[in-house]
Each structure stands twice: as structure tokens, then as C-alpha cells.
């Protein structure tokens, strides 16, 4: 297995601030932020600038990733929508 290294040099920053950043980056690795595909990760911070939580949202399906051609759609001009008196629900009927 290959090994990768990340080195970040912060000039004029205290050890405490450097450790805070290291902990946040570590938590992002633990949470899988860098493994997100077809989605997004939202980092939320508290009043002290500490990482409070991470929200990850990924798409499980999207038509644009399908390799099948887009089918031609039929016109819906043959249909009308009515409200029934009985239960006030919408009903689609073929004209």
C-alpha cells in the first residue's frame, strides 16, 4: 500500500490554533468527508470556531448518470384535472 503525506505549514500561529486545525482535519477524515461522491459535506462551526458537526448528503440516483437514452415523452394535452365534490381530491381523467 502506498503512503501519502500532507504537510501544512502555518506561520505565526500558536500551537493551540494549530492543534485545533489538526483535530478538525482529522475529524473530516474520520467522518468520510474526503470520500463523498455525487454529494456534498457541510461543516458547521460553533461560536468558538470549533467544528460542531458535519452534514453529508449524497445522491443515490440521478438521471444524468444513467447511460440509457432519454425517452421521448408523450404530450399530456389529452388529460384534464378535476376536483371532485365528494372528497375534494384531484382526479386525472383521460379526455
Biotite code that builds the C-alpha atoms (Angstrom):
import biotite.structure as struc

atoms = struc.array([
    struc.Atom([0.000, 0.000, 0.000], chain_id="A", res_id=1, res_name="UNK", atom_name="CA", element="C"),
    struc.Atom([1.256, 3.463, -0.853], chain_id="A", res_id=2, res_name="UNK", atom_name="CA", element="C"),
    struc.Atom([1.547, 6.143, 1.774], chain_id="A", res_id=3, res_name="UNK", atom_name="CA", element="C"),
    struc.Atom([0.647, 9.781, 1.237], chain_id="A", res_id=4, res_name="UNK", atom_name="CA", element="C"),
    struc.Atom([1.735, 12.754, 3.267], chain_id="A", res_id=5, res_name="UNK", atom_name="CA", element="C"),
    struc.Atom([0.055, 16.082, 3.802], chain_id="A", res_id=6, res_name="UNK", atom_name="CA", element="C"),
    struc.Atom([2.176, 18.860, 5.306], chain_id="A", res_id=7, res_name="UNK", atom_name="CA", element="C"),
    struc.Atom([0.603, 22.173, 6.217], chain_id="A", res_id=8, res_name="UNK", atom_name="CA", element="C"),
    struc.Atom([2.786, 24.998, 7.460], chain_id="A", res_id=9, res_name="UNK", atom_name="CA", element="C"),
    struc.Atom([1.039, 27.816, 9.309], chain_id="A", res_id=10, res_name="UNK", atom_name="CA", element="C"),
    struc.Atom([3.224, 30.847, 10.003], chain_id="A", res_id=11, res_name="UNK", atom_name="CA", element="C"),
    struc.Atom([2.590, 32.939, 13.109], chain_id="A", res_id=12, res_name="UNK", atom_name="CA", element="C"),
    struc.Atom([0.024, 30.521, 14.562], chain_id="A", res_id=13, res_name="UNK", atom_name="CA", element="C"),
    struc.Atom([0.084, 29.212, 18.118], chain_id="A", res_id=14, res_name="UNK", atom_name="CA", element="C"),
    struc.Atom([0.328, 25.526, 18.968], chain_id="A", res_id=15, res_name="UNK", atom_name="CA", element="C"),
    struc.Atom([-3.235, 25.702, 20.325], chain_id="A", res_id=16, res_name="UNK", atom_name="CA", element="C"),
    struc.Atom([-4.618, 27.015, 16.994], chain_id="A", res_id=17, res_name="UNK", atom_name="CA", element="C"),
    struc.Atom([-2.536, 24.513, 15.021], chain_id="A", res_id=18, res_name="UNK", atom_name="CA", element="C"),
    struc.Atom([-3.896, 21.658, 17.148], chain_id="A", res_id=19, res_name="UNK", atom_name="CA", element="C"),
    struc.Atom([-7.461, 22.924, 16.666], chain_id="A", res_id=20, res_name="UNK", atom_name="CA", element="C"),
    struc.Atom([-6.985, 22.789, 12.874], chain_id="A", res_id=21, res_name="UNK", atom_name="CA", element="C"),
    struc.Atom([-5.362, 19.347, 13.068], chain_id="A", res_id=22, res_name="UNK", atom_name="CA", element="C"),
    struc.Atom([-8.277, 17.996, 15.090], chain_id="A", res_id=23, res_name="UNK", atom_name="CA", element="C"),
    struc.Atom([-10.804, 19.355, 12.560], chain_id="A", res_id=24, res_name="UNK", atom_name="CA", element="C"),
    struc.Atom([-8.939, 17.839, 9.614], chain_id="A", res_id=25, res_name="UNK", atom_name="CA", element="C"),
    struc.Atom([-8.657, 14.541, 11.499], chain_id="A", res_id=26, res_name="UNK", atom_name="CA", element="C"),
    struc.Atom([-12.408, 14.560, 12.182], chain_id="A", res_id=27, res_name="UNK", atom_name="CA", element="C"),
    struc.Atom([-13.104, 15.218, 8.470], chain_id="A", res_id=28, res_name="UNK", atom_name="CA", element="C"),
    struc.Atom([-11.037, 12.131, 7.570], chain_id="A", res_id=29, res_name="UNK", atom_name="CA", element="C"),
    struc.Atom([-12.825, 10.058, 10.244], chain_id="A", res_id=30, res_name="UNK", atom_name="CA", element="C"),
    struc.Atom([-16.236, 11.226, 9.019], chain_id="A", res_id=31, res_name="UNK", atom_name="CA", element="C"),
    struc.Atom([-15.509, 10.330, 5.395], chain_id="A", res_id=32, res_name="UNK", atom_name="CA", element="C"),
    struc.Atom([-15.730, 13.902, 4.099], chain_id="A", res_id=33, res_name="UNK", atom_name="CA", element="C"),
    struc.Atom([-12.972, 13.209, 1.573], chain_id="A", res_id=34, res_name="UNK", atom_name="CA", element="C"),
    struc.Atom([-14.814, 10.112, 0.284], chain_id="A", res_id=35, res_name="UNK", atom_name="CA", element="C"),
    struc.Atom([-18.026, 11.938, -0.705], chain_id="A", res_id=36, res_name="UNK", atom_name="CA", element="C"),
    struc.Atom([-19.002, 11.363, -4.346], chain_id="A", res_id=37, res_name="UNK", atom_name="CA", element="C"),
    struc.Atom([-22.039, 12.888, -6.074], chain_id="A", res_id=38, res_name="UNK", atom_name="CA", element="C"),
    struc.Atom([-22.882, 14.840, -2.964], chain_id="A", res_id=39, res_name="UNK", atom_name="CA", element="C"),
    struc.Atom([-21.781, 17.466, -0.510], chain_id="A", res_id=40, res_name="UNK", atom_name="CA", element="C"),
    struc.Atom([-20.422, 17.862, 3.001], chain_id="A", res_id=41, res_name="UNK", atom_name="CA", element="C"),
    struc.Atom([-21.419, 20.829, 5.130], chain_id="A", res_id=42, res_name="UNK", atom_name="CA", element="C"),
    struc.Atom([-19.162, 21.778, 8.033], chain_id="A", res_id=43, res_name="UNK", atom_name="CA", element="C"),
    struc.Atom([-20.854, 23.657, 10.873], chain_id="A", res_id=44, res_name="UNK", atom_name="CA", element="C"),
    struc.Atom([-18.834, 25.547, 13.469], chain_id="A", res_id=45, res_name="UNK", atom_name="CA", element="C"),
    struc.Atom([-19.759, 26.780, 16.937], chain_id="A", res_id=46, res_name="UNK", atom_name="CA", element="C"),
    struc.Atom([-19.217, 30.258, 18.453], chain_id="A", res_id=47, res_name="UNK", atom_name="CA", element="C"),
    struc.Atom([-15.609, 29.366, 19.325], chain_id="A", res_id=48, res_name="UNK", atom_name="CA", element="C"),
    struc.Atom([-14.660, 28.349, 15.782], chain_id="A", res_id=49, res_name="UNK", atom_name="CA", element="C"),
    struc.Atom([-14.645, 24.667, 16.680], chain_id="A", res_id=50, res_name="UNK", atom_name="CA", element="C"),
    struc.Atom([-16.115, 22.092, 14.357], chain_id="A", res_id=51, res_name="UNK", atom_name="CA", element="C"),
    struc.Atom([-19.599, 21.422, 15.749], chain_id="A", res_id=52, res_name="UNK", atom_name="CA", element="C"),
    struc.Atom([-20.985, 18.909, 13.263], chain_id="A", res_id=53, res_name="UNK", atom_name="CA", element="C"),
    struc.Atom([-20.699, 17.601, 9.733], chain_id="A", res_id=54, res_name="UNK", atom_name="CA", element="C"),
    struc.Atom([-23.651, 17.010, 7.420], chain_id="A", res_id=55, res_name="UNK", atom_name="CA", element="C"),
    struc.Atom([-23.081, 14.667, 4.473], chain_id="A", res_id=56, res_name="UNK", atom_name="CA", element="C"),
    struc.Atom([-25.597, 14.369, 1.651], chain_id="A", res_id=57, res_name="UNK", atom_name="CA", element="C"),
    struc.Atom([-25.044, 12.070, -1.330], chain_id="A", res_id=58, res_name="UNK", atom_name="CA", element="C"),
    struc.Atom([-27.197, 11.370, -4.346], chain_id="A", res_id=59, res_name="UNK", atom_name="CA", element="C"),
    struc.Atom([-28.138, 7.717, -4.653], chain_id="A", res_id=60, res_name="UNK", atom_name="CA", element="C"),
    struc.Atom([-29.501, 8.129, -8.176], chain_id="A", res_id=61, res_name="UNK", atom_name="CA", element="C"),
    struc.Atom([-29.534, 10.806, -10.828], chain_id="A", res_id=62, res_name="UNK", atom_name="CA", element="C"),
    struc.Atom([-30.772, 10.510, -14.408], chain_id="A", res_id=63, res_name="UNK", atom_name="CA", element="C"),
    struc.Atom([-27.749, 12.368, -15.719], chain_id="A", res_id=64, res_name="UNK", atom_name="CA", element="C"),
    struc.Atom([-25.565, 9.453, -14.603], chain_id="A", res_id=65, res_name="UNK", atom_name="CA", element="C"),
    struc.Atom([-27.705, 6.874, -16.417], chain_id="A", res_id=66, res_name="UNK", atom_name="CA", element="C"),
    struc.Atom([-26.252, 5.723, -19.723], chain_id="A", res_id=67, res_name="UNK", atom_name="CA", element="C"),
    struc.Atom([-29.678, 4.987, -21.258], chain_id="A", res_id=68, res_name="UNK", atom_name="CA", element="C"),
    struc.Atom([-31.033, 7.495, -23.803], chain_id="A", res_id=69, res_name="UNK", atom_name="CA", element="C"),
    struc.Atom([-33.758, 9.846, -22.616], chain_id="A", res_id=70, res_name="UNK", atom_name="CA", element="C"),
    struc.Atom([-37.109, 8.534, -23.845], chain_id="A", res_id=71, res_name="UNK", atom_name="CA", element="C"),
    struc.Atom([-39.381, 10.790, -25.875], chain_id="A", res_id=72, res_name="UNK", atom_name="CA", element="C"),
    struc.Atom([-42.284, 11.949, -23.718], chain_id="A", res_id=73, res_name="UNK", atom_name="CA", element="C"),
    struc.Atom([-45.901, 11.912, -24.849], chain_id="A", res_id=74, res_name="UNK", atom_name="CA", element="C"),
    struc.Atom([-47.962, 15.070, -24.709], chain_id="A", res_id=75, res_name="UNK", atom_name="CA", element="C"),
    struc.Atom([-50.251, 15.404, -21.691], chain_id="A", res_id=76, res_name="UNK", atom_name="CA", element="C"),
    struc.Atom([-52.718, 17.617, -23.551], chain_id="A", res_id=77, res_name="UNK", atom_name="CA", element="C"),
    struc.Atom([-55.190, 14.701, -23.628], chain_id="A", res_id=78, res_name="UNK", atom_name="CA", element="C"),
    struc.Atom([-55.757, 14.903, -19.875], chain_id="A", res_id=79, res_name="UNK", atom_name="CA", element="C"),
    struc.Atom([-57.536, 17.308, -17.566], chain_id="A", res_id=80, res_name="UNK", atom_name="CA", element="C"),
    struc.Atom([-57.508, 17.685, -13.793], chain_id="A", res_id=81, res_name="UNK", atom_name="CA", element="C"),
    struc.Atom([-60.815, 17.975, -11.918], chain_id="A", res_id=82, res_name="UNK", atom_name="CA", element="C"),
    struc.Atom([-61.827, 18.433, -8.315], chain_id="A", res_id=83, res_name="UNK", atom_name="CA", element="C"),
    struc.Atom([-64.491, 16.016, -7.118], chain_id="A", res_id=84, res_name="UNK", atom_name="CA", element="C"),
    struc.Atom([-67.241, 17.313, -4.840], chain_id="A", res_id=85, res_name="UNK", atom_name="CA", element="C"),
    struc.Atom([-67.153, 14.216, -2.698], chain_id="A", res_id=86, res_name="UNK", atom_name="CA", element="C"),
    struc.Atom([-63.659, 14.245, -1.189], chain_id="A", res_id=87, res_name="UNK", atom_name="CA", element="C"),
    struc.Atom([-62.003, 17.344, -2.720], chain_id="A", res_id=88, res_name="UNK", atom_name="CA", element="C"),
    struc.Atom([-59.158, 15.260, -4.187], chain_id="A", res_id=89, res_name="UNK", atom_name="CA", element="C"),
    struc.Atom([-57.676, 15.891, -7.606], chain_id="A", res_id=90, res_name="UNK", atom_name="CA", element="C"),
    struc.Atom([-58.504, 13.313, -10.245], chain_id="A", res_id=91, res_name="UNK", atom_name="CA", element="C"),
    struc.Atom([-56.806, 12.994, -13.636], chain_id="A", res_id=92, res_name="UNK", atom_name="CA", element="C"),
    struc.Atom([-59.108, 11.719, -16.375], chain_id="A", res_id=93, res_name="UNK", atom_name="CA", element="C"),
    struc.Atom([-58.438, 10.762, -19.954], chain_id="A", res_id=94, res_name="UNK", atom_name="CA", element="C"),
    struc.Atom([-60.430, 13.021, -22.307], chain_id="A", res_id=95, res_name="UNK", atom_name="CA", element="C"),
])
